[in-house]
């Protein structure tokens, strides 16, 4: 048995000076007081990329601050296979602004999960 869902609040019309009702204004989005933290940005990058690709990111292999915000390299399973070491993986470079909103992404590499990087 599940608990009943809590009642959702509706915005009530606000009365103008002349007594006419108008819809309540949406709260303005506040600018962050400081740059978002790395852990929060990491989660935001994975969540937003997942929405765009329709696949869940496997891991984040790099994250660094930039002048515009953040840049991350996110690893995604593009084609799951059995055994797992033969799954096709992809690396995506993801750019986020200072608030953690995804600005752009680009697939930079595809490889087998079991592939090991070798020195050049």
N, C-alpha and C positions, 0 to 999 in steps of 0.2 A: 504494500500500500504506500502510495506516495503522498507527500504533504501537498496541500493546495498551494498554487502559485500566489505570491504576494500581489496585491492590487497595484496596478501601474498608475502613476500620477499623470494627469493630463495638465497641460498648461491652460490656465484659466485666462480668459480675455481680461485685459487691463482697461480700466475706465479712463477715457480722455478727460481733459479739463471741462469739455462741453458735455460730458456724460455719455458719449458714444463708446461702445466697446471696440477694442482693436486687439488682435492677437498679441500675446506676450512675445517680446523680442528674445531671440536665441542668445544665450550667453556668448560673449566674445571669447575667441580662443586666445588664451594668454600666452605670451612668449615665455619660454623657460627662463628662470632667473639665472641659470647657468647651463653650460653644455651638459647634455644627457650623459650618464655614465656608460662605460664600455659594456657592462653586462646587460643593461637595458637595451642598448643599441644592437647588441648581438641578437637578442631575442626578437627585436623588431625587424631586423634584416631577414631572419629565418621565416618569420610569420608572413611578412609581405611577399617574399619571393615564393613561398608556398602557394599563396593565393594566385599569383600570376602564372606559375608553371603547372599548378594542379598536382604537384608532387611534393612530398615532405623532404626538406633538406636533411642530410645525414649528419653533417658537421660544419663547423666554421674553421677554416685552416689559417685565416689571417684576419686581423682587424687593426686598423690604424686611423688615427685622427688626421684630417686634412684641413686646409684653410676653409673649405666650404662645409665641412661636416665630418663624415666618416667614410671609409672605404673598407669593404670586407670581401673575402674570398670564401664562397660557400660551396660545399660539396653536396651534390645531389645524385641519388640513384636514378638514372634515366631508364634503365632496362634491367629489372631484377631477373636473375637467372639462378639455376641450381647447378653446381654448388655456388654459394654466395661469392666466392672469389672470382667468378667469371662475370658477375654483374657489370653492366656498363655504367660508369660514373661520369659526371661532368663537373667542372669547376666553373663557377660564375663569379665575375667581379661585380660587386654591388656598391653603388654610391648612394649615400644617405645624407640628408641635410642635418643641421645641428639639432633639430628636433626629433630625428630618427625616422623621418619620412623618406621612403625610397624615391630616388630621383631617376636612376637608371640602373640597368643590369645588362651584362654581356657574357655569353658563354665563351670561355677562353680555352677550354681543353676538354677532351673526352678520352677516357682510358678505362681499362679493366681494373676492377677493385683489387685484384691480386698483383697488379703491376707495381714494381718498386722503382722509384726514381734512381737513376744511375748517374754517377758523376760524368761530366762531359769531357 
